[in-house]
Amino acid sequence: MFRLFFRLLRWSVLIVALMTGVAVWYAFQPLRQSAPVLDVEVPRGASMREVARLVAEQGIEVQPLYLAWLARLSGRSQKIQAGSYQIQEGATPWQLVELLSSGSTTYADVALIEGHNFRRMRSVLDANPDLKHDTLGRSDAEVMAQLGLSGQDPEGLFFPDTYFVSRGVSDLEVLRRAHAQMKKVLAAEWERRAPGLPLKSLQEALILASVIEKETGVEADRDEIASVFINRLRIGMPLQSDPTVIYGMGAAFDGNLTRRDLQTDTPHNTYTRRGLPPTPIAMPGRAAIHAALHPAKTDFLYFVARGDGSSHFSRSLDEHNRAVARYQKGRG
């Protein structure tokens, strides 16, 4: 009985050792792939299993489960870094794991952030060391001319996202891609818009989305904020949005919005002027665009910040005034 047990144990150890040896041997064998050089883009937050699947889907003949196992065995599973990688023909599974955990990307990532205006977006591009700065020192009008968009106001025309580009590429290429993506997203959302909205064009939808983007403190409030502005547009009531006033003030804004500021007319002051401002005031993300074109169905006409990022919504001025007294009492 014991002799049989030890014999089986010995064979089990031999089999495990043999399988481990084969696995280690395979880790250093060149892999076949569908092209001499393949690009693999690893998104932020991807697990090693997801990355292994992406590698296989790009045409590299490796078993995803094996690649994930190898990364975990080597202690590199949690070190995989986002970015774009070039895989050369003949790479081994071990070399893939090393490359994906090294951060040695062939591409730079450029993050354009929701809610940033064009001036702030340009400062982000100017500060990126991986880009060629063809727009540096040029006016907004000159930049738009470089993009073939002469005469167009740049605000809001570029989609906020993380763009992976080759190191050394022109910042104009980032802007071209961001502009193309905004057109694509806006057109798709406009095509599926809710019926009966008081918006006549994609540009009006973009303007409203930018206001919603700047007014949203927490995601859960976004659709209700959109409904307030849509309801006001329907009845001709001024939008009375503080971010539009701040945008219209430009460099004159010192961080403190006063009653006098609200009463000082500019083209973007939605307290002194009815309807939408003449241009967007920031880059809206997809969620804000969707909210502008699919607002919640409410009869809210007012909202006020609670102080924790969220908003309180009201149907009447009396209700709103009580909410203001409750949430903003004692504020200057």
KAHU-V852277 format. One record per residue. N is the residue number from 0. PHI is phi in radians with two decimals (* if undefined). D_FIRST is the distance of its C-alpha to the first C-alpha in Angstrom with 1 decimal. Layout:
n->N phi->PHI d_first->D_FIRST
n->N phi->PHI d_first->D_FIRST
This chain:
n->0 phi->* d_first->0.0
n->1 phi->-1.15 d_first->3.8
n->2 phi->-1.09 d_first->5.4
n->3 phi->-1.14 d_first->5.2
n->4 phi->-1.06 d_first->6.3
n->5 phi->-1.18 d_first->8.8
n->6 phi->-1.16 d_first->9.9
n->7 phi->-1.13 d_first->10.7
n->8 phi->-1.10 d_first->12.4
n->9 phi->-1.08 d_first->14.3
n->10 phi->-1.14 d_first->15.5
n->11 phi->-1.10 d_first->16.5
n->12 phi->-1.11 d_first->18.5
n->13 phi->-1.12 d_first->20.1
n->14 phi->-1.14 d_first->21.1
n->15 phi->-1.08 d_first->22.6
n->16 phi->-1.11 d_first->24.3
n->17 phi->-1.15 d_first->25.7
n->18 phi->-1.13 d_first->27.0
n->19 phi->-1.13 d_first->28.5
n->20 phi->-1.10 d_first->30.1
n->21 phi->-1.13 d_first->31.6
n->22 phi->-1.11 d_first->32.8
n->23 phi->-1.15 d_first->34.5
n->24 phi->-1.06 d_first->36.0
n->25 phi->-1.13 d_first->37.3
n->26 phi->-1.05 d_first->38.9
n->27 phi->-1.98 d_first->41.3
n->28 phi->-1.71 d_first->42.2
n->29 phi->-1.04 d_first->45.7
n->30 phi->-1.70 d_first->45.9
n->31 phi->-1.49 d_first->48.2
n->32 phi->-2.52 d_first->50.8
n->33 phi->-1.33 d_first->53.6
n->34 phi->-2.64 d_first->56.4
n->35 phi->-1.00 d_first->57.0
n->36 phi->-2.35 d_first->57.4
n->37 phi->-2.16 d_first->56.1
n->38 phi->-1.74 d_first->57.1
n->39 phi->-2.15 d_first->54.5
n->40 phi->-1.81 d_first->55.9
n->41 phi->-1.74 d_first->53.6
n->42 phi->-1.29 d_first->55.0
n->43 phi->-1.12 d_first->55.0
n->44 phi->1.42 d_first->52.0
n->45 phi->-1.23 d_first->49.8
n->46 phi->-1.37 d_first->46.1
n->47 phi->-1.09 d_first->44.1
n->48 phi->-1.11 d_first->42.7
n->49 phi->-1.14 d_first->46.3
n->50 phi->-1.13 d_first->47.4
n->51 phi->-1.07 d_first->44.6
n->52 phi->-1.14 d_first->45.7
n->53 phi->-1.07 d_first->49.4
n->54 phi->-1.05 d_first->48.6
n->55 phi->-1.14 d_first->47.0
n->56 phi->-1.15 d_first->49.8
n->57 phi->-1.37 d_first->52.4
n->58 phi->1.90 d_first->51.1
n->59 phi->-1.72 d_first->48.5
n->60 phi->-1.43 d_first->45.5
n->61 phi->-2.41 d_first->42.7
n->62 phi->-1.31 d_first->40.0
n->63 phi->-0.96 d_first->41.1
n->64 phi->-1.12 d_first->37.6
n->65 phi->-1.17 d_first->36.7
n->66 phi->-1.12 d_first->40.0
n->67 phi->-1.14 d_first->39.5
n->68 phi->-1.10 d_first->36.0
n->69 phi->-1.11 d_first->37.4
n->70 phi->-1.12 d_first->40.2
n->71 phi->-1.20 d_first->37.9
n->72 phi->-1.06 d_first->35.5
n->73 phi->-1.50 d_first->38.7
n->74 phi->1.39 d_first->40.1
n->75 phi->-1.83 d_first->43.1
n->76 phi->-1.05 d_first->42.4
n->77 phi->-1.58 d_first->44.9
n->78 phi->-1.84 d_first->47.4
n->79 phi->-1.08 d_first->48.5
n->80 phi->-2.02 d_first->52.3
n->81 phi->-1.18 d_first->54.7
n->82 phi->2.51 d_first->57.1
n->83 phi->-1.92 d_first->57.7
n->84 phi->-2.16 d_first->55.9
n->85 phi->-1.73 d_first->56.6
n->86 phi->-1.80 d_first->53.6
n->87 phi->-1.46 d_first->54.5
n->88 phi->-1.03 d_first->53.1
n->89 phi->1.63 d_first->50.1
n->90 phi->-1.12 d_first->48.8
n->91 phi->-1.65 d_first->45.0
n->92 phi->-0.96 d_first->42.8
n->93 phi->-1.12 d_first->42.8
n->94 phi->-1.13 d_first->46.6
n->95 phi->-1.10 d_first->46.9
n->96 phi->-1.08 d_first->45.0
n->97 phi->-1.07 d_first->47.1
n->98 phi->-1.11 d_first->50.3
n->99 phi->-1.19 d_first->49.7
n->100 phi->-1.76 d_first->48.9
n->101 phi->-1.54 d_first->51.8
n->102 phi->1.34 d_first->54.7
n->103 phi->-1.44 d_first->56.5
n->104 phi->-1.37 d_first->58.1
n->105 phi->-1.61 d_first->60.7
n->106 phi->-2.19 d_first->62.5
n->107 phi->-1.70 d_first->64.2
n->108 phi->-1.86 d_first->63.8
n->109 phi->-2.07 d_first->67.1
n->110 phi->-1.73 d_first->66.9
n->111 phi->-1.75 d_first->69.9
n->112 phi->-1.78 d_first->69.8
n->113 phi->-0.98 d_first->70.9
n->114 phi->1.58 d_first->74.1
n->115 phi->-1.30 d_first->75.4
n->116 phi->-1.52 d_first->78.9
n->117 phi->-1.12 d_first->79.9
n->118 phi->-1.09 d_first->81.3
n->119 phi->-1.21 d_first->78.0
n->120 phi->-1.08 d_first->76.0
n->121 phi->-1.12 d_first->78.2
n->122 phi->-1.16 d_first->77.6
n->123 phi->-1.14 d_first->73.8
n->124 phi->-1.12 d_first->74.3
n->125 phi->-1.09 d_first->76.7
n->126 phi->-1.53 d_first->74.2
n->127 phi->-1.38 d_first->71.3
n->128 phi->-1.29 d_first->71.0
n->129 phi->-1.60 d_first->69.2
n->130 phi->-1.84 d_first->72.1
n->131 phi->-1.54 d_first->75.3
n->132 phi->-1.69 d_first->78.0
n->133 phi->-1.40 d_first->80.6
n->134 phi->-1.75 d_first->81.8
n->135 phi->-1.04 d_first->82.3
n->136 phi->1.44 d_first->85.8
n->137 phi->-1.62 d_first->86.8
n->138 phi->-1.27 d_first->88.2
n->139 phi->-1.01 d_first->86.3
n->140 phi->-1.11 d_first->88.9
n->141 phi->-1.18 d_first->88.3
n->142 phi->-1.10 d_first->84.5
n->143 phi->-1.11 d_first->85.0
n->144 phi->-1.14 d_first->87.3
n->145 phi->-1.06 d_first->84.6
n->146 phi->-1.50 d_first->82.3
n->147 phi->1.34 d_first->84.9
n->148 phi->-2.11 d_first->85.4
n->149 phi->-0.94 d_first->89.0
n->150 phi->1.50 d_first->90.7
n->151 phi->-1.65 d_first->87.6
n->152 phi->-1.27 d_first->86.7
n->153 phi->-1.34 d_first->83.2
n->154 phi->-1.07 d_first->82.1
n->155 phi->1.42 d_first->79.1
n->156 phi->-1.50 d_first->78.8
n->157 phi->-2.13 d_first->75.5
n->158 phi->-1.41 d_first->72.1
n->159 phi->-1.32 d_first->70.1
n->160 phi->-2.95 d_first->66.6
n->161 phi->-1.71 d_first->64.6
n->162 phi->-1.90 d_first->65.6
n->163 phi->-1.69 d_first->63.7
n->164 phi->-2.33 d_first->66.2
n->165 phi->-1.09 d_first->66.3
n->166 phi->-1.06 d_first->67.2
n->167 phi->1.59 d_first->70.9
n->168 phi->-1.27 d_first->71.9
n->169 phi->-1.19 d_first->75.1
n->170 phi->-1.09 d_first->75.2
n->171 phi->-1.12 d_first->77.2
n->172 phi->-1.16 d_first->74.1
n->173 phi->-1.08 d_first->72.3
n->174 phi->-1.12 d_first->75.4
n->175 phi->-1.09 d_first->75.6
n->176 phi->-1.15 d_first->72.0
n->177 phi->-1.17 d_first->72.5
n->178 phi->-1.19 d_first->75.7
n->179 phi->-1.10 d_first->74.1
n->180 phi->-1.19 d_first->71.2
n->181 phi->-1.11 d_first->73.7
n->182 phi->-1.04 d_first->75.6
n->183 phi->-1.15 d_first->72.5
n->184 phi->-1.14 d_first->71.2
n->185 phi->-1.11 d_first->74.6
n->186 phi->-1.12 d_first->75.4
n->187 phi->-1.14 d_first->72.1
n->188 phi->-1.22 d_first->72.6
n->189 phi->-1.12 d_first->76.3
n->190 phi->-1.09 d_first->75.4
n->191 phi->-1.83 d_first->73.3
n->192 phi->-1.11 d_first->75.6
n->193 phi->-1.16 d_first->76.5
n->194 phi->-1.29 d_first->79.7
n->195 phi->1.35 d_first->83.0
n->196 phi->-1.31 d_first->82.4
n->197 phi->-1.47 d_first->85.6
n->198 phi->-2.16 d_first->84.5
n->199 phi->-1.65 d_first->86.4
n->200 phi->-2.72 d_first->84.4
n->201 phi->-1.06 d_first->81.3
n->202 phi->-1.11 d_first->83.2
n->203 phi->-1.13 d_first->84.0
n->204 phi->-1.10 d_first->80.3
n->205 phi->-1.14 d_first->79.4
n->206 phi->-1.08 d_first->82.0
n->207 phi->-1.09 d_first->80.8
n->208 phi->-1.05 d_first->77.1
n->209 phi->-1.17 d_first->78.1
n->210 phi->-1.18 d_first->79.7
n->211 phi->-1.06 d_first->76.7
n->212 phi->-0.99 d_first->74.5
n->213 phi->-1.31 d_first->76.6
n->214 phi->-1.53 d_first->76.9
n->215 phi->-1.39 d_first->73.3
n->216 phi->-1.62 d_first->71.6
n->217 phi->-2.30 d_first->68.4
n->218 phi->-1.03 d_first->67.0
n->219 phi->-1.10 d_first->67.1
n->220 phi->-1.60 d_first->70.9
n->221 phi->-1.04 d_first->71.6
n->222 phi->-1.16 d_first->72.3
n->223 phi->-1.24 d_first->74.6
n->224 phi->-1.06 d_first->76.5
n->225 phi->-1.04 d_first->77.0
n->226 phi->-1.15 d_first->78.3
n->227 phi->-1.06 d_first->80.9
n->228 phi->-1.18 d_first->82.3
n->229 phi->-1.11 d_first->82.4
n->230 phi->-1.08 d_first->84.1
n->231 phi->-1.17 d_first->86.7
n->232 phi->-1.08 d_first->87.3
n->233 phi->-1.11 d_first->87.9
n->234 phi->-1.81 d_first->90.7
n->235 phi->1.32 d_first->92.2
n->236 phi->-1.53 d_first->91.1
n->237 phi->-0.99 d_first->90.6
n->238 phi->-1.19 d_first->87.0
n->239 phi->0.88 d_first->87.7
n->240 phi->-1.80 d_first->84.7
n->241 phi->-1.02 d_first->84.7
n->242 phi->-1.02 d_first->82.7
n->243 phi->-1.22 d_first->85.4
n->244 phi->-1.14 d_first->88.0
n->245 phi->-1.05 d_first->86.0
n->246 phi->-1.09 d_first->85.6
n->247 phi->-1.15 d_first->89.3
n->248 phi->-1.31 d_first->90.1
n->249 phi->1.08 d_first->88.3
n->250 phi->-1.18 d_first->88.6
n->251 phi->-1.28 d_first->90.9
n->252 phi->-1.28 d_first->88.0
n->253 phi->-1.85 d_first->87.2
n->254 phi->1.72 d_first->84.3
n->255 phi->-2.16 d_first->86.4
n->256 phi->-1.53 d_first->87.6
n->257 phi->-1.85 d_first->90.9
n->258 phi->-1.05 d_first->93.0
n->259 phi->-1.09 d_first->95.5
n->260 phi->-1.06 d_first->92.9
n->261 phi->-1.13 d_first->92.2
n->262 phi->-1.65 d_first->95.9
n->263 phi->-1.50 d_first->96.6
n->264 phi->-1.28 d_first->96.6
n->265 phi->-2.45 d_first->94.6
n->266 phi->-1.01 d_first->93.5
n->267 phi->-1.75 d_first->90.0
n->268 phi->-1.40 d_first->91.1
n->269 phi->-1.52 d_first->89.9
n->270 phi->-1.56 d_first->91.8
n->271 phi->-1.62 d_first->95.2
n->272 phi->-2.25 d_first->94.3
n->273 phi->-1.47 d_first->92.9
n->274 phi->1.41 d_first->90.3
n->275 phi->-1.33 d_first->87.7
n->276 phi->-1.14 d_first->88.3
n->277 phi->-1.24 d_first->89.5
n->278 phi->-2.45 d_first->86.2
n->279 phi->-1.05 d_first->82.6
n->280 phi->-2.03 d_first->82.1
n->281 phi->-3.02 d_first->78.5
n->282 phi->-1.52 d_first->75.6
n->283 phi->-1.47 d_first->74.0
n->284 phi->-1.45 d_first->70.3
n->285 phi->-1.04 d_first->69.0
n->286 phi->-1.11 d_first->68.5
n->287 phi->-1.21 d_first->72.1
n->288 phi->-1.11 d_first->73.4
n->289 phi->-1.09 d_first->71.4
n->290 phi->-1.12 d_first->72.7
n->291 phi->-1.07 d_first->76.3
n->292 phi->-1.78 d_first->75.9
n->293 phi->-2.45 d_first->73.7
n->294 phi->-1.19 d_first->75.1
n->295 phi->-1.12 d_first->74.0
n->296 phi->-1.59 d_first->76.4
n->297 phi->-2.38 d_first->78.2
n->298 phi->-2.00 d_first->81.7
n->299 phi->-1.23 d_first->81.2
n->300 phi->-2.16 d_first->84.1
n->301 phi->-2.46 d_first->83.2
n->302 phi->-2.66 d_first->80.3
n->303 phi->-2.44 d_first->80.1
n->304 phi->-1.23 d_first->77.4
n->305 phi->-1.41 d_first->75.7
n->306 phi->1.83 d_first->75.0
n->307 phi->-1.96 d_first->71.2
n->308 phi->1.75 d_first->71.4
n->309 phi->-1.58 d_first->71.6
n->310 phi->-2.19 d_first->74.8
n->311 phi->-1.81 d_first->76.6
n->312 phi->-1.89 d_first->78.3
n->313 phi->-2.35 d_first->81.6
n->314 phi->-1.72 d_first->83.7
n->315 phi->-2.26 d_first->87.1
n->316 phi->-1.15 d_first->89.0
n->317 phi->-1.07 d_first->89.2
n->318 phi->-1.09 d_first->85.4
n->319 phi->-1.13 d_first->85.0
n->320 phi->-1.08 d_first->87.4
n->321 phi->-1.14 d_first->85.6
n->322 phi->-1.17 d_first->82.3
n->323 phi->-1.07 d_first->84.0
n->324 phi->-1.09 d_first->85.3
n->325 phi->-1.28 d_first->81.9
n->326 phi->-1.64 d_first->79.9
n->327 phi->-2.13 d_first->82.4
n->328 phi->-1.09 d_first->84.6
n->329 phi->1.53 d_first->85.7
n->330 phi->-1.53 d_first->84.7
n->331 phi->-1.36 d_first->87.5
